[in-house]
Every structure is written in C-alpha cells, then in structure tokens.
Amino acid sequence: KEDYGRFWRQDLITSSLFAIPEQEIVETFALFAILKQVEVPTRIIPFRIKDSDSYVKKKATLKVSGEAYIFGLLDCVGELGRIIHDSQNRTEFVVQIFKQMEELYVELERFREFPNRKDPKIKIKNYANLKYRIDQCGGQVVKSRELLGKLGTRIPKHGPYG
C-alpha cells in the first residue's frame, strides 16, 4: 500500500502525454509570430484566454518542455518552406519569410549534438531522431533558396547555405 503513492504521483506535466500538443502549440505560435513579423516566443508562451462567464480576456502563459519547443520550431521551419512554395508570386513577402526561416534553422542546427532525442509524433525509428529532423529542415532551406533563385529573387548570402 505504501508503494502505490510513488506511481500515481508522477508529474503529468512532464509526461509524454503532453508532448505532441505542446509541440503543435509551439509550431502555431512561432509561425504566427513570424508571419506577423514579431519575435518568436520563448518556451514560456504568452496568450490571452476568454473568461467563460464574460467577454473579458485574461493574460495567461504556458511553459512547454524543451523537447516540445525544439521539435515545434523544426515543424515551423517546414511550414515556412510550404508558405514560400505557395507564395511565389509575392516576392518581397517570400524573401522576408525565407530570411526568418534560415535564421530559425541556424539557431536549431546547433542541437545536432543531441541526436538521440525523439519526436513523439513520428513512430518510425530512424525518422524520429533530432539529427534527422534537423537535416530535413536544412534540406528545406536549400530547396527554398533554389526555388527563389529560379524565380530570379536575389537572396542575401548571410546564412550557412548562402
């Protein structure tokens, strides 16, 4: 009977149960920030929530795990690549998005030294590790740069692939 307490007291916040929703929240808030051209939120994400009894909105925050934050930002890089592909006729916008994409990738690239971290959304063993995900994002940066080059868009050469 005394041992039972050790098991049910597990901190649910650090449980992998919340990893995927946290990752999706990070991806969404980061993408929204980049599109609005404001600073990407840190692991402590501020937002506003509507009080259920009135129309008053209250400030709130959510602190996400480090892994969810990194994998969410990697997902955001992928979304930025899709936005670039889908918005080819909006040159100035696409160049700005590409710059943000490349800057974000450069920041995330340093996490390659932790290759054993796994993305909880991906079930296939080799595709779930952090190094593979970072490599995928690097490929998206290169493809986006090539696409913009084919469109005749001049991209400043300040990133690692410039």
N, C-alpha and C positions, 0 to 999 in steps of 0.2 A: 504493500500500500504506500509506503514512503517513497518508493522509486517512481511511482506514477507521476508525481509533480514535476519531475525532471523532463518528461516528454511533452506534456501539454503546455508547458511554459515557453516553448520555442517562440522566439520573436518572429511573428508573422511578417513584419515589415522587411526583414532580410531574407524572407523565403523566396524561392524562385517562382512562387505563385504570382508575385507582383512584377517579375522581371519584364515580361512582354508588354503589359500595359504601360509600365514606366518608359520603356523603350519607345513605344508609339507616341507617348506624350512628348518626350524629348524631340523626336523627329518632327512632330507637328509644330511645337513652339519654336524650334530652331528654323524650320522652313518659313514659318510666318514672319519671324524676325528678319530673316534675310530678304524676303520679298518686300517688307516694309522699310528695309534699309536701316534697321536699328541693331543694337548689339544682341548677339545670340545669348540667351540666358545661361547662367551657370547651372550647377546641379540643384540649386535651390531656385525653383521656377515660380515666379510671382504670377498670380492671375486674380481675377475677380469672380466671385460667386454670388448668385442671386439668392437672397433670403427667401425661403419658401412661403413665408407669411406676408411678404410685401414685395415691392419692386426695387427695394434698396439693395445695392450690390456692396458686398464686403470684400476687402482685400484678404487674400489667403496665399499660402505658399505650399509647395510640395518639394520635399527633398528626395531626389532619386538616387539609386545606388550608382556607384562609379561605373560598373559594367553596363548598366542600362543607359547611362549617359553616353558612353563611348559608342556603343552599338547604335543608339538612336541618332547620333551625329553621323555615323557612317551611312545609315539609311537616308539621312538628309542629303548627303553628297549624291547618292543615287537619284533621289528625286530632283535635285538641281540639274543633273545630267538630262533627265527627261524633259524638264522645263526648257532647257537650252535647245534640245532637239525639236520640241513642239513650237518654239517661238522664234524660229529662224528669221522671220521677216521683221522682227523688232530688234534691229542691230544694237542700238545703244543699251537697251534693257538686257539683252543676251550677254553683252560684254561685261556689264556690271555683275550679273549673276555668275558668270564664269570666274571673275576675279574673286568673288566670295567663295565659290566652290573650291577654287585652288587654294585659297588661304586656309579654309577649313581642313582640306586634305593635308596640307603641310603640317598643321597642328596635330592631326590624328596619326600621321605617319610615324611619329616617334614611339607609338605604342606597339610597334612590331616586336619589340623585345619581350613582350608578354604573349607569345604565340599560343599558349595553352588555354587562354580564356575562350569560352564557348558562347556563341549566340544562342539563347534558348529558343528562338523562333525557328532555327534550322535544325532538322533532325539528322541530316546526312553528315556523318562524322567529319570528313575532310573539308566540307564547305562551311562548317560552323566555327572554325577557329578564327581568332582575331587576325592573324597574319594573312590568311586567305581573303578575309573581308577587306583588309586594307589594300591588298594587291588589286582586288576587284575595283575599288574606288579609284586607285591610281590609273587603272585602265580606262575608267570613265572620264577622268580628267584628260587623258591623252586623246581619247576619241572626240571629246567635246572641242578640244583645241584644234584637232584636224578638221572637224566639221566647220568651225568658224573660219579656219584658213581657206577651205574650199569655197566658202561664201564671200571671200575677199575681205573678211574682217581682220583688221590688224589688232593683235592681242599683245599688250606689253609683255616682254620676256622677263618677268620677275620671279616666276615660280620655278620649281625643280624641273619642269618639263619644257620650259621656255627656250 
